[in-house]
Amino acid sequence: MRKKTKALSFFLLFFAAQALPASAQPVLQSVFHNGGVGKCTGCHTIHRAPSIANGTATQSGPYLLRGTDPGSTCLNCHQASNLPGPTAQYISTPDSEMPKGVPPKQMTPGGDFGWLKKSYTWMSGTTIETDPGYMHGHDIVAVDYGYAASPVMTVAPGGTFPASDLTCISCHDPHGEYRRTANGTIVSDALQNACASGSYDTSPDPTPNCPVGDYRLLGGIGYSQMGVDHTFAYGPPVAVAPSDYNRSEAMTQTRVAYGEGMSEWCANCHPAFLNSNPNTLSAYRHPSGNGAKLRFIARNYNMYIKTGDLSGTIATSYLSLVPFEEGTSNYDVLKTHAKTDNSYLTGPDANSNVMCLTCHRAHASGWDFNLRFGPVQQTFLTADPGGQPAWPGTDASGNASQAMGRTQAETSRAYYDYPASRFSPYQRSLCNKCHIQD
């Protein structure tokens, strides 16, 4: 019944848009997505007309999509060639622009899916080590762009969602039916479009007549990907991103202000990993969720600057490689914290909590398990050429084993160009940001 309802609501919305007077149509069509459903013909063809996917003419896919599958349809607008660097909404780098030794371009907080195509081989003593790309994140299916399901996982870790059905719309609602209302609640309404995005520090506040989209158009309670028997039990997280979120962090950090609910939302597909009890590592699972308050761990986070340096203070301790949730649903507060100019680097307090994105990126990363930092197989993150910390690489200081087959440029990009000089010559894992072992 839900599938029929969604399909009916989509076509009702399409024809309603065409019936609006010209002065009203820009509310629905002026900016693609804009917190809600985009222009219908941006994703769907008419009467199965040939479409263009990845620069090549192709027959339209299911549901009259402009791609072989939903993931390919999304990448028609979220991957582009010849971009100068990290740019706006792009989340994937073309294969031709990241040959051996060259890293993906995009540096959104969620990561560049291009890392899924970067596999590495190196020698550790006399042993050949490998690091396959499919271990670097969520293995989305987007046939037109060369993305395929994980060859080793049939279902989501800690859950039952089928890996063969994982696409962009497994997480993001393509029709943007979930929106935040003036009273702060998230509702699903296929017939009332959002007036604007609700994801950014520049987003307007919702009003009774003008709701805004939920964070990143993520599916909410009751969401179900078309054709997949899997229904979400948790609503979208409370979070605010700076509007210039896709950027290098060589000079200043990119701070997404996470409020609460991220781990709960991730549990829609990974329920076994949700553990909000900070007093137990239930079945060896790290505490994560609204109840996983940092408490005394916040002191460790705020003191820790790098290996051997515990002189930090709460005023400047924030590190984008180890973010946290602030434990609030107040968007007015979060909007003042979402920054890219280092003007707000305040660390956590006892009410802040650990979330899945404290350690992982949502899309993909340069490390296994889409971790924000790595490598998990090595003791030290940095190399030590003459007492000066540097990122290891096959073409720079650091032995091949420490570089794990990566060039220095690839290692640096995996850290979003965050300078190695801000760490120690023998920098240990950033797990120490909370769990000081120095």
C-alpha positions as CSV (number, residue, x, y, z in Angstrom):
1,M,0.0,0.0,0.0
2,R,2.9,2.4,0.9
3,K,4.5,1.9,-2.6
4,K,1.2,2.7,-4.3
5,T,0.7,5.8,-2.1
6,K,4.2,7.1,-2.8
7,A,3.8,6.6,-6.6
8,L,0.4,8.3,-6.5
9,S,1.7,11.2,-4.5
10,F,4.6,11.7,-6.9
11,F,2.4,12.0,-9.9
12,L,-0.1,14.2,-8.1
13,L,2.8,16.5,-7.2
14,F,4.1,16.5,-10.8
15,F,0.7,17.5,-12.3
16,A,0.0,20.0,-9.5
17,A,3.3,21.7,-10.4
18,Q,2.3,22.0,-14.0
19,A,-1.1,23.5,-13.0
20,L,0.4,26.2,-10.9
21,P,0.6,29.8,-12.3
22,A,4.0,30.8,-13.5
23,S,4.5,33.0,-10.5
24,A,4.1,30.0,-8.1
25,Q,6.1,27.4,-10.0
26,P,9.5,28.6,-8.9
27,V,8.7,27.5,-5.4
28,L,8.8,23.9,-6.7
29,Q,11.3,24.2,-9.5
30,S,13.7,27.2,-9.1
31,V,16.4,25.3,-7.2
32,F,16.8,21.5,-7.6
33,H,16.0,19.7,-4.4
34,N,15.9,22.9,-2.3
35,G,14.9,20.8,0.7
36,G,12.2,18.9,-1.2
37,V,11.4,17.2,-4.4
38,G,13.3,18.5,-7.4
39,K,12.2,19.1,-11.0
40,C,10.7,15.8,-12.2
41,T,12.5,15.8,-15.5
42,G,15.8,16.2,-13.7
43,C,15.7,12.6,-12.7
44,H,13.0,11.1,-15.0
45,T,12.6,10.9,-18.7
46,I,9.4,11.2,-20.6
47,H,8.1,8.1,-22.4
48,R,11.4,6.3,-22.0
49,A,13.4,8.7,-24.1
50,P,17.1,8.0,-24.3
51,S,19.1,9.8,-21.5
52,I,22.6,10.8,-20.9
53,A,24.5,9.1,-18.1
54,N,28.2,9.6,-17.4
55,G,28.4,11.5,-20.7
56,T,27.0,8.5,-22.8
57,A,23.6,8.1,-24.3
58,T,21.7,5.3,-22.5
59,Q,18.3,3.8,-22.3
60,S,16.3,5.0,-19.2
61,G,16.2,2.8,-16.2
62,P,13.3,1.6,-14.0
63,Y,10.7,4.2,-13.0
64,L,11.8,6.2,-16.2
65,L,15.0,7.2,-14.5
66,R,17.7,9.1,-16.3
67,G,20.2,6.3,-15.5
68,T,20.4,2.5,-15.4
69,D,19.6,2.6,-11.7
70,P,18.9,5.2,-8.9
71,G,22.5,5.6,-8.0
72,S,23.6,6.4,-11.5
73,T,20.7,8.9,-11.8
74,C,21.9,10.7,-8.7
75,L,25.5,10.8,-10.0
76,N,24.4,12.4,-13.2
77,C,24.3,15.6,-11.1
78,H,26.7,14.6,-8.3
79,Q,29.7,13.7,-10.4
80,A,31.3,15.9,-13.0
81,S,34.5,16.0,-15.0
82,N,37.2,18.6,-15.1
83,L,36.3,20.3,-11.8
84,P,39.2,22.3,-10.3
85,G,38.9,20.7,-6.9
86,P,36.3,20.2,-4.2
87,T,33.2,21.7,-5.5
88,A,29.7,22.2,-4.1
89,Q,27.4,19.1,-4.3
90,Y,29.9,16.7,-6.0
91,I,30.5,13.5,-4.1
92,S,32.4,11.4,-6.6
93,T,35.5,11.8,-8.8
94,P,35.6,10.3,-12.3
95,D,38.0,7.4,-12.7
96,S,40.0,9.2,-15.4
97,E,40.9,12.0,-12.9
98,M,42.3,9.7,-10.2
99,P,44.8,7.4,-11.8
100,K,47.3,5.4,-9.7
101,G,48.8,7.7,-7.1
102,V,46.3,10.5,-7.5
103,P,43.6,10.9,-4.8
104,P,39.9,11.7,-5.3
105,K,39.0,15.5,-5.5
106,Q,36.0,15.9,-3.3
107,M,36.2,16.7,0.4
108,T,32.6,16.8,1.6
109,P,32.1,15.8,5.3
110,G,30.6,12.5,4.0
111,G,33.5,11.7,1.7
112,D,34.2,11.0,-1.9
113,F,32.9,7.7,-3.2
114,G,35.9,7.6,-5.5
115,W,37.9,6.0,-2.7
116,L,35.9,2.8,-3.3
117,K,37.9,2.5,-6.6
118,K,41.3,3.1,-5.0
119,S,42.9,-0.3,-4.1
120,Y,46.5,-0.6,-2.8
121,T,49.2,-3.3,-2.7
122,W,52.5,-3.1,-0.8
123,M,55.2,-5.2,0.7
124,S,55.5,-5.6,4.5
125,G,58.8,-7.4,4.9
126,T,58.4,-10.4,2.6
127,T,54.6,-10.4,2.7
128,I,52.3,-8.8,0.1
129,E,49.6,-6.8,1.7
130,T,46.5,-5.5,0.0
131,D,43.8,-3.0,0.8
132,P,40.9,-3.3,-1.6
133,G,38.8,-0.3,-2.5
134,Y,35.5,-1.8,-1.6
135,M,36.6,-1.7,2.1
136,H,36.7,2.1,2.0
137,G,33.0,2.9,2.5
138,H,29.4,2.2,1.5
139,D,29.5,0.2,-1.7
140,I,26.8,1.9,-3.6
141,V,25.4,0.5,-6.8
142,A,25.7,2.9,-9.7
143,V,26.3,0.9,-12.9
144,D,26.8,3.8,-15.3
145,Y,29.6,5.1,-13.1
146,G,31.4,1.8,-12.3
147,Y,30.1,1.3,-8.8
148,A,29.0,-2.1,-7.7
149,A,27.8,-3.9,-4.6
150,S,30.3,-5.2,-2.1
151,P,31.8,-8.5,-3.2
152,V,32.1,-9.7,0.5
153,M,29.1,-8.4,2.3
154,T,25.6,-9.5,1.3
155,V,23.8,-7.4,4.0
156,A,24.6,-4.3,6.0
157,P,26.9,-5.0,8.9
158,G,24.8,-5.4,12.0
159,G,21.6,-5.5,10.0
160,T,19.7,-7.0,7.2
161,F,19.6,-4.4,4.4
162,P,20.6,-6.2,1.2
163,A,23.9,-4.9,-0.2
164,S,22.8,-5.5,-3.7
165,D,20.1,-2.8,-3.3
166,L,22.4,-0.1,-1.7
167,T,22.1,3.1,-3.7
168,C,22.0,6.8,-2.9
169,I,18.2,6.6,-2.3
170,S,18.8,3.9,0.4
171,C,19.6,6.8,2.7
172,H,18.4,9.9,0.9
173,D,14.7,10.3,0.1
174,P,14.7,11.4,-3.6
175,H,11.3,13.0,-3.3
176,G,12.2,14.9,-0.2
177,E,8.9,14.1,1.7
178,Y,10.4,14.6,5.1
179,R,10.6,18.2,6.4
180,R,11.0,20.1,9.6
181,T,8.1,22.2,10.7
182,A,7.9,25.4,12.8
183,N,7.5,23.4,16.0
184,G,10.6,21.4,15.3
185,T,9.0,18.1,14.5
186,I,9.8,16.0,11.4
187,V,6.8,15.1,9.3
188,S,6.3,13.3,6.0
189,D,4.1,15.1,3.5
190,A,4.2,14.3,-0.2
191,L,1.8,17.1,-1.2
192,Q,3.4,20.1,0.6
193,N,6.8,21.0,-0.7
194,A,9.6,22.4,1.5
195,C,10.3,26.0,1.0
196,A,14.0,25.7,1.4
197,S,16.8,23.4,2.5
198,G,17.1,22.9,6.3
199,S,20.7,21.6,6.2
200,Y,22.8,24.7,6.4
201,D,23.8,27.6,8.6
202,T,22.3,29.9,6.0
203,S,18.9,28.0,5.9
204,P,15.8,29.9,7.0
205,D,13.9,28.9,10.0
206,P,10.7,27.0,9.2
207,T,7.4,28.8,9.6
208,P,3.8,27.4,9.8
209,N,3.3,28.0,6.1
210,C,6.9,27.2,5.0
211,P,8.6,24.1,6.3
212,V,12.2,23.3,5.5
213,G,13.8,20.0,4.4
214,D,15.2,17.7,6.9
215,Y,19.0,17.2,7.1
216,R,20.4,16.1,3.8
217,L,17.0,14.8,2.6
218,L,17.6,11.7,4.8
219,G,14.8,9.2,5.0
220,G,12.7,9.4,8.2
221,I,10.5,7.1,10.2
222,G,8.5,4.9,7.8
223,Y,10.8,5.5,4.9
224,S,11.2,2.6,2.5
225,Q,13.3,2.5,-0.7
226,M,11.2,1.7,-3.7
227,G,11.4,-2.0,-4.4
228,V,13.1,-3.0,-1.1
229,D,11.3,-4.5,1.9
230,H,13.1,-2.4,4.6
231,T,11.4,0.3,6.6
232,F,13.1,2.9,8.8
233,A,12.4,3.0,12.5
234,Y,14.3,6.2,13.4
235,G,14.0,9.7,12.2
236,P,16.8,11.9,10.7
237,P,19.5,13.5,12.9
238,V,19.6,17.1,14.1
239,A,22.6,18.7,12.4
240,V,23.7,21.8,10.6
241,A,26.4,22.0,7.9
242,P,28.2,25.2,6.9
243,S,27.1,26.2,3.4
244,D,30.7,25.9,2.0
245,Y,31.2,22.4,3.3
246,N,33.1,20.9,0.4
247,R,36.6,22.2,0.9
248,S,40.2,21.5,1.9
249,E,41.1,21.8,5.6
250,A,44.7,22.7,4.9
251,M,44.1,26.2,6.5
252,T,41.0,25.9,8.6
253,Q,38.7,23.1,9.7
254,T,35.2,22.3,8.4
255,R,32.8,22.0,11.4
256,V,29.4,20.3,10.9
257,A,27.4,21.1,14.0
258,Y,26.0,17.7,15.0
259,G,23.2,17.9,17.6
260,E,21.7,14.5,18.3
261,G,20.2,11.4,16.7
262,M,22.9,10.5,14.1
263,S,23.7,7.0,15.5
264,E,20.0,6.3,15.9
265,W,19.5,7.1,12.3
266,C,22.4,4.9,11.2
267,A,20.7,2.1,13.2
268,N,18.0,2.0,10.5
269,C,20.3,-0.3,8.7
270,H,22.9,-1.1,11.3
271,P,20.7,-1.8,14.4
272,A,23.2,-4.2,16.2
273,F,25.8,-1.4,16.5
274,L,23.5,1.0,18.4
275,N,24.7,1.1,22.0
276,S,23.9,4.1,24.0
277,N,25.1,2.8,27.3
278,P,28.5,4.4,28.1
279,N,29.1,1.8,30.9
280,T,29.3,-1.2,28.7
281,L,30.8,-2.4,25.5
282,S,27.9,-4.7,24.8
283,A,29.1,-7.5,22.5
284,Y,32.3,-5.5,22.1
285,R,30.4,-2.6,20.5
286,H,31.6,0.9,21.2
287,P,29.1,3.2,23.0
288,S,27.3,5.4,20.4
289,G,24.1,7.3,20.5
290,N,22.1,10.0,22.3
291,G,22.7,8.2,25.6
292,A,26.5,7.7,25.1
293,K,27.5,10.9,27.0
294,L,31.2,11.7,27.1
295,R,31.0,12.6,30.7
296,F,34.6,12.5,32.1
297,I,35.9,11.5,28.6
298,A,35.2,15.1,27.5
299,R,38.2,16.2,29.7
300,N,40.5,13.9,27.7
301,Y,39.2,15.2,24.4
302,N,39.8,18.8,25.4
303,M,43.2,18.2,26.8
304,Y,44.5,16.2,23.9
305,I,46.3,18.1,21.1
306,K,48.6,15.4,19.8
307,T,50.8,12.6,21.0
308,G,52.8,13.9,23.9
309,D,50.9,17.2,24.2
310,L,48.0,17.4,26.7
311,S,47.9,21.1,27.1
312,G,44.7,21.7,25.3
313,T,41.6,23.6,26.6
314,I,37.9,23.3,25.8
315,A,38.0,26.7,24.0
316,T,40.0,25.4,21.0
317,S,40.0,21.6,21.2
318,Y,37.6,20.7,18.4
319,L,39.1,18.4,15.7
320,S,37.1,17.7,12.6
321,L,38.8,14.3,12.3
322,V,37.0,13.3,15.6
323,P,33.7,15.2,15.7
324,F,31.0,14.7,18.3
325,E,27.3,15.4,19.0
326,E,26.5,18.4,21.2
327,G,23.5,16.7,22.8
328,T,21.0,19.4,21.6
329,S,18.2,19.9,19.2
330,N,18.4,23.7,19.2
331,Y,19.0,24.7,15.6
332,D,19.6,28.3,16.5
333,V,22.6,27.2,18.6
334,L,23.9,24.8,16.0
335,K,23.8,27.3,13.2
336,T,26.3,29.5,15.2
337,H,28.6,26.5,15.5
338,A,28.7,25.3,11.9
339,K,31.9,27.1,10.7
340,T,34.7,26.8,8.2
341,D,36.9,29.7,9.6
342,N,38.0,28.3,12.9
343,S,35.9,30.9,14.7
344,Y,34.2,28.2,16.8
345,L,36.5,25.4,18.0
346,T,34.9,24.7,21.4
347,G,35.2,21.1,22.4
348,P,32.7,18.8,24.1
349,D,31.2,19.0,27.6
350,A,29.9,16.1,29.7
351,N,26.5,16.2,27.9
352,S,28.1,15.7,24.5
353,N,28.0,12.2,23.0
354,V,29.8,9.8,20.7
355,M,28.1,9.0,17.4
356,C,28.9,6.8,14.4
357,L,30.4,9.8,12.5
358,T,32.8,10.5,15.3
359,C,35.0,7.8,13.7
360,H,33.4,7.1,10.3
361,R,32.5,9.2,7.2
362,A,29.0,8.6,5.9
363,H,30.0,7.9,2.2
364,A,33.6,6.7,1.9
365,S,37.1,7.6,3.0
366,G,40.8,6.9,2.3
367,W,40.8,4.2,5.0
368,D,39.2,0.9,5.6
369,F,35.6,0.9,7.1
370,N,35.2,4.5,5.9
371,L,37.2,5.7,9.0
372,R,38.1,9.4,9.3
373,F,41.6,8.5,10.3
374,G,43.8,5.5,10.0
375,P,45.4,3.3,9.1
376,V,44.1,0.9,11.7
377,Q,46.8,-1.6,10.8
378,Q,49.7,0.8,11.7
379,T,51.0,2.1,15.0
380,F,51.8,5.6,13.8
381,L,49.9,8.0,11.5
382,T,52.8,10.3,10.6
383,A,56.3,9.7,9.4
384,D,59.4,11.3,10.9
385,P,61.8,12.8,8.4
386,G,64.4,14.7,10.4
387,G,62.1,15.2,13.4
388,Q,59.4,17.0,11.4
389,P,56.0,15.2,11.2
390,A,54.9,14.4,7.6
391,W,52.3,12.2,6.0
392,P,53.8,9.0,4.8
393,G,53.8,8.0,1.1
394,T,55.5,5.7,-1.3
395,D,57.1,8.8,-2.9
396,A,58.1,10.4,0.3
397,S,59.5,9.7,3.8
398,G,58.1,6.7,5.5
399,N,58.6,3.1,4.6
400,A,56.2,1.3,2.2
401,S,54.5,-0.6,5.0
402,Q,53.5,2.6,6.8
403,A,52.3,4.2,3.6
404,M,50.2,1.2,2.8
405,G,50.8,1.7,-1.0
406,R,49.5,5.3,-0.9
407,T,51.4,8.3,-2.3
408,Q,51.9,11.2,0.1
409,A,49.2,13.1,-1.8
410,E,46.7,10.3,-1.2
411,T,47.5,10.1,2.5
412,S,47.2,13.9,2.8
413,R,43.9,13.9,0.9
414,A,42.5,11.1,3.2
415,Y,43.0,13.6,6.0
416,Y,41.4,16.4,3.9
417,D,44.8,18.0,3.6
418,Y,44.9,18.7,7.4
419,P,48.6,19.5,8.0
420,A,50.7,16.7,9.4
421,S,52.8,19.4,11.1
422,R,50.0,19.9,13.6
423,F,50.6,16.4,14.9
424,S,53.7,14.8,16.4
425,P,56.5,13.1,14.4
426,Y,55.3,9.7,15.8
427,Q,51.6,10.5,16.0
428,R,49.5,7.6,17.3
429,S,45.9,6.8,16.4
430,L,43.3,9.5,17.0
431,C,41.4,7.1,19.1
432,N,43.7,8.8,21.7
433,K,41.6,12.0,21.4
434,C,39.2,10.3,23.8
435,H,41.3,7.4,25.0
436,I,44.6,8.9,26.1
437,Q,47.4,6.3,26.0
438,D,50.4,8.6,25.9
